[in-house]
Amino acid sequence: MTKLYRDKITGEKLYPVCSWEKNQHKLYNALDRAHNRVSDLYEDNTASMDDIDKAEEWVEEVERLLEIFDSHVASNGLVYASYQDGLKIKDIIWAYNARH
């Protein structure tokens, strides 16, 4: 029988996403890339404030997903997240895998 995981604060159902050990570095890589993008936009004299704002929002989103990724690890080493957050985390992992 499978154990049903729920978020302790929201009560939202959590789904298995991936192995924490095999994928943690991929989310940290996404955070580094997001910070580098913001830095590059600030150095670029032709970048619009709208582009910079979008890049900063992405940094905040990756930080939020990383917090979920690091705090919802079960004893079996799997990361659990809500359905929507799980899709975003998987997108980051797939993008990393496509680049490597």
Protein Blocks (a to p, Z undefined) as FASTA:
>chain_A
ZZddddfklopacddfbdfklmmmmmmmmmmmmmmmmmmmmmpmkbcfklmmmmmmmmmm
mmmmmmmmmmmccfkopacddfklmmmmmmmmmmmmmmZZ
